[in-house]
Amino acid sequence: MTEKILLRFALLSIFMVSQGCTAGHQQFYSQIAPAKYPETANVSVFKYENLDLKELYETFFSEFLIIGKSSFNGPYEDPESSAEFAKSMGADVFLTSVAFAETRTASMPLTTPSSSTTNFSGYNGRSSFSGTATTYGTQTTYIPITVNRYNQRGYFLRNITEKKPLWERKRDDFQLEGESEFDGLWTNEKYEISIFKSKGQIVGFISKCVQESPVWKQDDIKLSFDPKNSFGVYFMGDKTPMPAEFKINKFGHLEVALFGSSEIFAFAKTPK
């Protein structure tokens, strides 16, 4: 094995170590509910960055029972890798958050074969002679590595009521009540949304997908907010509920600004 191959192998090992064993949520799981629930067939995994998990739970998921929690610091772990574990704990929803904590630098030893060759010559009284002698050994080089570490938390949630989760509700689950400046059809490059007022909230539903989507169907809920404070929820492409602020900007577009992010979506009103 050449030194170049050994170096590649060592760098691959460093990468695998920096990624962790992808079992943090399982290793640091704590049961909260007094009894374990039966395993679920499906679990919705919702991933958030730089948002308070407790506030997210109280805002969007408070009708779910917290059956367990996890919390750890380490290299980033994709929550999807813990989906099977979440189902085994009886969770219908696995709610997670991640926030950057620090960057650590360390040294990784790399030991490779080494050799040295010595030339020799001489005279034995009758003739001269010469040759080489090779000595084999090893040498160790220390490679600096940098690992980003994150604070990672998880809530394992169980739906113990017969109510539909908000992200599964349809237009038929809401009744038209009154009028608002938001009423009508609004469109961007991906969706056409039908918006109306219901029970003091502004709600919007998929009228059609401009771009074909395996996730969204007609009449799926896409947004909901309180017109009094403009705060509510916008469902991302994978239906993750995101806290957002809604307003009609100076160009007459419906503007959706996500909390904890610089991301903004805009919809233009479709003329009648």
VENLINHU-V847061 format. One record per pair of residues at least 6 apart in sequence whose ideal C-beta (glycine too) atoms are under 8 Angstrom apart, sorted by the first residue. I is the first residue (numbers start at 0). J is the second residue. If there is no record, write none. Layout:
# VENLINHU-V847061
i: (I & I)
j: (J & J)
This chain:
# VENLINHU-V847061
i: (2 & 2 & 5 & 5 & 5 & 6 & 6 & 9 & 9 & 9 & 10 & 12 & 13 & 13 & 13 & 17 & 17 & 17 & 18 & 18 & 19 & 19 & 19 & 19 & 21 & 21 & 21 & 21 & 22 & 22 & 22 & 23 & 23 & 23 & 23 & 23 & 23 & 24 & 24 & 24 & 24 & 24 & 24 & 24 & 24 & 24 & 24 & 24 & 25 & 25 & 25 & 26 & 27 & 27 & 27 & 28 & 28 & 28 & 28 & 28 & 28 & 28 & 29 & 29 & 29 & 30 & 30 & 31 & 31 & 31 & 31 & 32 & 32 & 32 & 32 & 32 & 35 & 35 & 35 & 36 & 36 & 36 & 36 & 37 & 38 & 38 & 38 & 38 & 39 & 39 & 39 & 39 & 40 & 41 & 41 & 42 & 42 & 42 & 42 & 42 & 42 & 42 & 43 & 43 & 43 & 43 & 43 & 43 & 44 & 44 & 44 & 44 & 44 & 44 & 44 & 45 & 45 & 45 & 45 & 45 & 45 & 46 & 46 & 46 & 46 & 46 & 47 & 47 & 47 & 47 & 47 & 47 & 47 & 47 & 48 & 48 & 48 & 48 & 48 & 49 & 49 & 49 & 49 & 49 & 50 & 50 & 50 & 50 & 51 & 52 & 52 & 52 & 52 & 52 & 52 & 55 & 55 & 55 & 56 & 56 & 56 & 56 & 56 & 58 & 58 & 59 & 59 & 59 & 59 & 60 & 60 & 60 & 60 & 62 & 62 & 62 & 63 & 63 & 63 & 63 & 63 & 63 & 63 & 64 & 64 & 64 & 64 & 65 & 65 & 65 & 66 & 66 & 66 & 66 & 66 & 66 & 67 & 67 & 67 & 67 & 68 & 68 & 68 & 68 & 69 & 69 & 69 & 69 & 70 & 70 & 70 & 70 & 71 & 72 & 72 & 72 & 72 & 72 & 73 & 73 & 73 & 74 & 74 & 74 & 74 & 75 & 75 & 75 & 75 & 76 & 78 & 78 & 78 & 81 & 81 & 82 & 85 & 85 & 88 & 89 & 89 & 90 & 90 & 90 & 91 & 91 & 91 & 92 & 92 & 92 & 92 & 92 & 93 & 93 & 93 & 93 & 94 & 94 & 94 & 94 & 95 & 95 & 95 & 95 & 96 & 96 & 96 & 97 & 97 & 97 & 97 & 98 & 98 & 99 & 99 & 99 & 100 & 100 & 100 & 101 & 101 & 102 & 102 & 102 & 102 & 103 & 103 & 103 & 104 & 104 & 104 & 104 & 105 & 105 & 105 & 106 & 106 & 106 & 106 & 107 & 107 & 107 & 107 & 108 & 108 & 108 & 108 & 109 & 109 & 109 & 109 & 110 & 110 & 110 & 110 & 111 & 111 & 111 & 112 & 112 & 112 & 113 & 113 & 113 & 113 & 114 & 114 & 114 & 114 & 115 & 115 & 115 & 116 & 116 & 116 & 116 & 117 & 117 & 117 & 117 & 118 & 118 & 118 & 119 & 119 & 119 & 119 & 120 & 120 & 120 & 120 & 121 & 121 & 121 & 122 & 158 & 163 & 165 & 165 & 165 & 165 & 166 & 166 & 166 & 166 & 168 & 169 & 169 & 169 & 169 & 170 & 170 & 170 & 170 & 171 & 173 & 173 & 173 & 173 & 174 & 174 & 175 & 175 & 175 & 176 & 176 & 176 & 176 & 177 & 178 & 179 & 179 & 179 & 179 & 180 & 181 & 181 & 181 & 181 & 181 & 181 & 181 & 182 & 182 & 182 & 183 & 183 & 183 & 183 & 183 & 184 & 184 & 184 & 184 & 184 & 184 & 184 & 185 & 185 & 185 & 185 & 185 & 185 & 185 & 185 & 185 & 186 & 186 & 186 & 186 & 186 & 187 & 187 & 187 & 187 & 187 & 188 & 188 & 189 & 189 & 189 & 189 & 190 & 190 & 190 & 190 & 190 & 190 & 190 & 190 & 191 & 191 & 191 & 191 & 191 & 191 & 192 & 192 & 192 & 192 & 192 & 192 & 192 & 193 & 193 & 193 & 193 & 194 & 194 & 194 & 194 & 194 & 194 & 195 & 195 & 196 & 196 & 199 & 199 & 200 & 200 & 200 & 200 & 200 & 201 & 201 & 201 & 201 & 201 & 201 & 201 & 202 & 202 & 202 & 203 & 203 & 203 & 203 & 204 & 204 & 204 & 204 & 205 & 205 & 205 & 205 & 205 & 205 & 206 & 207 & 208 & 212 & 214 & 214 & 214 & 215 & 220 & 221 & 221 & 222 & 222 & 222 & 222 & 222 & 222 & 222 & 223 & 223 & 224 & 224 & 224 & 224 & 224 & 225 & 229 & 229 & 229 & 230 & 230 & 230 & 230 & 231 & 231 & 231 & 232 & 232 & 232 & 232 & 233 & 233 & 233 & 233 & 233 & 233 & 233 & 234 & 234 & 235 & 241 & 241 & 241 & 242 & 242 & 242 & 243 & 243 & 243 & 243 & 244 & 244 & 244 & 245 & 245 & 245 & 245 & 246 & 246 & 246 & 247 & 247 & 248 & 248 & 251 & 251 & 252 & 252 & 252 & 252 & 253 & 253 & 253 & 253 & 254 & 254 & 254 & 255 & 255 & 255 & 255 & 256 & 256 & 257 & 257)
j: (111 & 112 & 109 & 111 & 112 & 109 & 111 & 107 & 109 & 142 & 142 & 107 & 107 & 142 & 144 & 74 & 144 & 146 & 74 & 75 & 73 & 74 & 75 & 76 & 76 & 77 & 80 & 81 & 76 & 80 & 81 & 69 & 71 & 73 & 76 & 81 & 151 & 69 & 71 & 76 & 78 & 81 & 84 & 85 & 93 & 95 & 151 & 153 & 69 & 81 & 84 & 71 & 69 & 70 & 71 & 67 & 68 & 69 & 84 & 88 & 153 & 155 & 67 & 68 & 69 & 66 & 67 & 65 & 66 & 67 & 68 & 64 & 65 & 66 & 67 & 157 & 66 & 88 & 89 & 66 & 88 & 89 & 157 & 89 & 86 & 87 & 88 & 89 & 86 & 89 & 90 & 91 & 86 & 86 & 91 & 82 & 85 & 86 & 90 & 91 & 92 & 93 & 91 & 92 & 93 & 164 & 166 & 238 & 78 & 79 & 82 & 85 & 92 & 93 & 95 & 92 & 93 & 94 & 95 & 239 & 240 & 78 & 95 & 96 & 97 & 239 & 55 & 94 & 95 & 96 & 97 & 239 & 241 & 259 & 96 & 97 & 98 & 259 & 260 & 96 & 97 & 98 & 99 & 259 & 96 & 242 & 258 & 259 & 96 & 94 & 95 & 96 & 152 & 153 & 154 & 94 & 96 & 242 & 63 & 65 & 94 & 154 & 156 & 232 & 242 & 165 & 232 & 240 & 242 & 92 & 94 & 154 & 156 & 158 & 160 & 162 & 91 & 92 & 156 & 157 & 158 & 159 & 164 & 156 & 157 & 158 & 159 & 154 & 155 & 156 & 88 & 89 & 90 & 155 & 156 & 157 & 88 & 90 & 154 & 155 & 152 & 153 & 154 & 155 & 151 & 152 & 153 & 155 & 150 & 151 & 152 & 153 & 151 & 100 & 148 & 149 & 150 & 151 & 148 & 149 & 151 & 146 & 147 & 148 & 149 & 97 & 147 & 149 & 151 & 151 & 93 & 95 & 153 & 93 & 153 & 93 & 93 & 155 & 155 & 155 & 157 & 155 & 156 & 157 & 156 & 157 & 158 & 154 & 155 & 156 & 158 & 164 & 153 & 154 & 155 & 156 & 153 & 154 & 155 & 156 & 151 & 152 & 153 & 154 & 151 & 152 & 153 & 149 & 150 & 151 & 152 & 149 & 150 & 147 & 148 & 149 & 148 & 149 & 150 & 147 & 148 & 145 & 146 & 147 & 148 & 145 & 146 & 148 & 143 & 144 & 145 & 146 & 143 & 144 & 146 & 141 & 142 & 143 & 144 & 141 & 142 & 143 & 144 & 139 & 140 & 141 & 142 & 139 & 140 & 141 & 142 & 137 & 138 & 139 & 140 & 137 & 138 & 140 & 135 & 136 & 137 & 135 & 136 & 137 & 138 & 133 & 134 & 135 & 136 & 133 & 134 & 136 & 131 & 132 & 133 & 134 & 131 & 132 & 133 & 134 & 129 & 130 & 131 & 129 & 130 & 131 & 132 & 127 & 128 & 129 & 130 & 127 & 128 & 129 & 128 & 164 & 172 & 220 & 223 & 232 & 240 & 220 & 234 & 238 & 240 & 220 & 204 & 218 & 219 & 220 & 193 & 204 & 218 & 220 & 218 & 195 & 197 & 198 & 202 & 197 & 198 & 195 & 196 & 197 & 196 & 197 & 198 & 199 & 196 & 196 & 195 & 196 & 201 & 226 & 247 & 194 & 195 & 196 & 201 & 226 & 247 & 253 & 194 & 195 & 196 & 193 & 194 & 268 & 269 & 271 & 191 & 192 & 193 & 194 & 206 & 268 & 269 & 191 & 192 & 194 & 203 & 253 & 266 & 267 & 268 & 269 & 192 & 209 & 266 & 267 & 269 & 209 & 264 & 265 & 266 & 267 & 209 & 210 & 208 & 209 & 210 & 212 & 205 & 206 & 207 & 208 & 209 & 215 & 221 & 266 & 205 & 206 & 207 & 208 & 209 & 269 & 203 & 204 & 205 & 206 & 221 & 222 & 266 & 203 & 204 & 205 & 206 & 201 & 202 & 203 & 204 & 222 & 253 & 201 & 202 & 202 & 226 & 225 & 226 & 223 & 224 & 225 & 226 & 231 & 222 & 223 & 224 & 225 & 226 & 231 & 245 & 220 & 222 & 223 & 220 & 221 & 222 & 223 & 218 & 219 & 220 & 221 & 215 & 216 & 217 & 218 & 219 & 221 & 217 & 217 & 215 & 236 & 236 & 237 & 238 & 221 & 234 & 233 & 234 & 231 & 232 & 233 & 234 & 243 & 245 & 255 & 231 & 232 & 230 & 231 & 232 & 243 & 245 & 231 & 244 & 245 & 246 & 242 & 243 & 244 & 245 & 242 & 243 & 245 & 240 & 241 & 242 & 243 & 240 & 241 & 243 & 245 & 255 & 257 & 264 & 240 & 241 & 241 & 257 & 258 & 260 & 257 & 258 & 259 & 255 & 256 & 257 & 258 & 255 & 256 & 258 & 253 & 254 & 255 & 256 & 253 & 254 & 256 & 253 & 254 & 254 & 265 & 267 & 268 & 265 & 266 & 267 & 268 & 265 & 266 & 267 & 268 & 263 & 264 & 265 & 263 & 264 & 265 & 266 & 262 & 263 & 263 & 264)
